Structures are given as structure tokens and as C-alpha cells.
């Protein structure tokens, strides 16, 4: 194939890859990560704090009672996101080891319900899942790319965000760092 004919294909490939790539938020004037307008963030450098009131108003977004009162790992994913698909088995593995100490919630973002159910079944995910088909609730958490994992303390304070694919080791390290919980 002639190189000029490859250019449009390369542009499409780059656009598809960028859709799931991590997009860190631009820093504010003080060099701290920027907060979304709907999130209350402290002014302390290096600390991300936002109140998590649960998801209200969206289907499936009331935080289950058994996830309240303990640290929470909230993973935002979609069936069309390749890095999301790759990390789900790692999340399942860590979930099984952290059960009781840390809650897990997977949030399917801007996705078709059937495709999301198939992916959850294919990857063997057994932690609670919810859906945000319009993306309105997830946007309130400052999610700018997929996959994104958000870490909340037991009292609902947002302790940190990780953009991009996490393997089991990186997820355990993030849980220890943001939530102070050691997962074997």
C-alpha cells in the first residue's frame, strides 16, 4: 500500500488509542492537579480531597449498604476500552484478597448494557457493578480518561485518582498509598 494511503489509517488508529489513554488534569496556578467544577478539593498541596455522597439519581448508582463505612476502590471502565478490558482480571484478583477491608465498585461508563454484561461475564468479575450510560455521575468525579480508578476513605473522602491501566501490583500499591490498607 502506498504511504499516502496509510496516513488516514494511522490517524484513525491514533484517535482510537487516545480515547482510552490517560489524560492527566492540567495543574492549577499552584502546580496542584486541577479539580472539576463539581468537586470540592482542599488547597493542601499533594492531597486530593472531595466529599463522596454516593451516586444519586442515576440508575444503579446508590452506593450499596455493604460498601459504606469502609475504604472504596471505584473503577470506571467501558467494554469498548481495551486497557479497561485488560485490567479487569487484576481488579478481580485484588478484590478477592481485599474483601472485607476494602470495598470495590466498577462503574460502566457511556456503554451499552449488553456489551458491559458480556465483558463482566467474560472476565469473571464478581465485585459490585453499576452503570452510568450518560456519563453524568462519573464526570463529577473528575474522570477524564478510561480506565480511571478513584480511591475513597471510609468516611467518603476522595484520597486519589489513578488514570490508566493498573495491574494487580500497582493496584495494591495504590490501595496502600491512598487508603492505608495492606492487601496481600
C-alpha positions as CSV (number, residue, x, y, z in Angstrom):
1,X,0.0,0.0,0.0
2,X,1.2,3.5,-0.8
3,X,2.4,5.5,2.2
4,X,-0.1,8.3,1.5
5,X,-3.0,5.8,1.8
6,X,-1.6,4.7,5.2
7,X,-1.9,8.2,6.7
8,X,-5.7,8.2,7.2
9,X,-5.5,4.7,8.8
10,X,-2.7,5.9,11.1
11,X,-4.8,9.0,12.1
12,X,-7.8,6.7,12.9
13,X,-5.6,4.3,14.9
14,X,-4.1,7.2,17.0
15,X,-7.5,8.6,17.7
16,X,-8.8,5.3,18.9
17,X,-5.8,4.8,21.1
18,X,-6.1,8.3,22.5
19,X,-9.7,7.7,23.5
20,X,-8.6,5.3,26.3
21,X,-5.2,6.9,27.1
22,X,-4.7,8.5,30.4
23,X,-5.3,12.3,30.3
24,X,-3.9,13.9,33.5
25,X,-5.7,17.1,34.5
26,X,-3.8,20.3,33.9
27,X,-2.3,21.8,37.1
28,X,-3.8,24.8,38.7
29,X,-1.8,28.0,39.3
30,X,-0.2,26.4,42.4
31,X,1.0,23.3,40.5
32,X,-1.6,21.0,42.0
33,X,-3.9,18.9,39.8
34,X,-6.9,20.8,38.7
35,X,-10.3,19.9,40.2
36,X,-13.5,19.6,38.3
37,X,-16.0,22.3,39.0
38,X,-18.4,19.9,40.7
39,X,-15.8,18.6,43.2
40,X,-14.8,20.2,46.4
41,X,-11.0,20.0,46.7
42,X,-8.7,21.1,49.5
43,X,-5.9,23.6,49.0
44,X,-3.3,21.4,50.7
45,X,-0.6,20.6,48.1
46,X,-0.3,16.9,47.3
47,X,-3.7,16.0,48.8
48,X,-6.8,15.4,46.8
49,X,-9.9,15.6,48.9
50,X,-13.5,15.6,47.8
51,X,-16.7,14.5,49.6
52,X,-18.3,11.4,48.1
53,X,-22.0,11.4,48.7
54,X,-22.7,8.3,46.6
55,X,-24.4,8.3,43.3
56,X,-28.0,9.5,43.5
57,X,-30.4,10.0,40.7
58,X,-28.8,7.6,38.2
59,X,-29.9,4.0,37.7
60,X,-27.8,1.7,39.8
61,X,-25.8,4.5,41.5
62,X,-27.0,4.3,45.1
63,X,-23.9,3.0,46.9
64,X,-24.8,-0.4,48.3
65,X,-25.1,-0.5,52.1
66,X,-22.3,-3.1,52.3
67,X,-19.8,-0.8,50.7
68,X,-20.5,2.1,53.1
69,X,-18.2,2.8,56.1
70,X,-15.1,1.3,54.7
71,X,-12.5,2.4,52.1
72,X,-13.7,2.1,48.5
73,X,-11.9,1.5,45.2
74,X,-14.1,2.8,42.4
75,X,-13.0,1.7,38.9
76,X,-14.5,3.4,35.9
77,X,-14.5,1.3,32.7
78,X,-16.2,0.5,29.4
79,X,-16.4,-2.5,27.3
80,X,-15.0,-0.6,24.3
81,X,-11.9,0.4,26.2
82,X,-9.0,-2.0,25.6
83,X,-7.0,-1.1,28.7
84,X,-10.2,-1.5,30.8
85,X,-10.6,-5.0,29.5
86,X,-7.0,-5.9,30.2
87,X,-7.1,-4.6,33.9
88,X,-10.4,-6.2,35.0
89,X,-8.9,-9.6,35.9
90,X,-6.3,-7.8,38.0
91,X,-9.1,-5.9,39.8
92,X,-11.0,-9.2,40.4
93,X,-7.8,-10.8,41.9
94,X,-7.2,-7.9,44.3
95,X,-10.9,-7.7,45.2
96,X,-10.8,-11.3,46.3
97,X,-7.8,-10.7,48.5
98,X,-9.1,-7.4,49.9
99,X,-12.7,-8.5,50.6
100,X,-13.9,-7.1,53.9
101,X,-11.1,-4.5,54.3
102,X,-11.8,-2.5,51.1
103,X,-15.0,-2.2,49.0
104,X,-14.9,-2.4,45.2
105,X,-17.3,-0.8,42.8
106,X,-16.9,-1.0,39.0
107,X,-18.8,1.7,37.1
108,X,-19.5,1.1,33.4
109,X,-19.3,4.4,31.6
110,X,-21.0,5.5,28.4
111,X,-21.6,2.0,27.3
112,X,-24.2,-0.4,26.1
113,X,-25.7,-2.6,28.8
114,X,-25.4,-5.9,26.9
115,X,-21.7,-5.3,26.0
116,X,-20.9,-4.4,29.6
117,X,-22.6,-7.6,30.9
118,X,-20.7,-9.7,28.4
119,X,-17.4,-8.2,29.4
120,X,-18.1,-8.7,33.1
121,X,-19.0,-12.3,32.5
122,X,-16.0,-12.9,30.2
123,X,-13.6,-11.5,32.8
124,X,-15.2,-13.3,35.8
125,X,-15.8,-10.0,37.7
126,X,-17.8,-10.7,40.9
127,X,-17.5,-7.3,42.7
128,X,-20.5,-4.9,42.5
129,X,-21.0,-3.1,39.2
130,X,-23.1,-0.1,38.3
131,X,-23.7,1.8,35.1
132,X,-23.5,5.4,34.1
133,X,-24.8,5.3,30.5
134,X,-24.9,9.1,30.1
135,X,-21.6,9.8,32.0
136,X,-23.1,12.5,34.2
137,X,-22.2,11.0,37.6
138,X,-18.7,9.8,36.6
139,X,-17.9,13.3,35.3
140,X,-18.5,14.6,38.8
141,X,-15.5,12.5,40.0
142,X,-13.1,14.3,37.7
143,X,-12.7,11.3,35.3
144,X,-11.2,12.5,32.0
145,X,-10.0,9.2,30.5
146,X,-10.5,5.5,30.8
147,X,-9.8,3.5,32.7
148,X,-9.7,5.6,35.9
149,X,-9.6,4.4,39.4
150,X,-10.8,6.6,42.3
151,X,-9.9,5.8,45.9
152,X,-12.2,6.9,48.8
153,X,-11.6,6.7,52.5
154,X,-14.1,5.0,54.8
155,X,-15.7,8.4,55.6
156,X,-16.2,9.2,51.9
157,X,-13.2,11.5,51.3
158,X,-11.6,11.1,47.9
159,X,-8.0,10.3,48.5
160,X,-6.7,9.9,45.0
161,X,-7.2,9.1,41.3
162,X,-5.2,6.9,39.0
163,X,-5.6,7.3,35.3
164,X,-4.7,4.4,33.0
165,X,-4.5,0.6,33.3
166,X,-3.4,-0.9,36.6
167,X,-2.1,-4.3,37.1
168,X,-2.5,-6.2,40.4
169,X,0.8,-4.9,41.9
170,X,0.1,-1.3,41.0
171,X,-3.5,-1.5,42.4
172,X,-2.3,-3.0,45.7
173,X,0.3,-0.2,45.9
174,X,-2.3,2.5,45.2
175,X,-4.6,1.0,47.9
176,X,-1.8,1.0,50.4
177,X,-0.8,4.6,49.4
178,X,-4.2,6.2,49.3
179,X,-6.2,4.2,51.8
180,X,-3.5,2.8,54.2
181,X,-4.7,-0.8,53.7
182,X,-2.3,-3.6,53.1
183,X,-3.6,-6.1,50.6
184,X,-1.7,-9.4,50.3
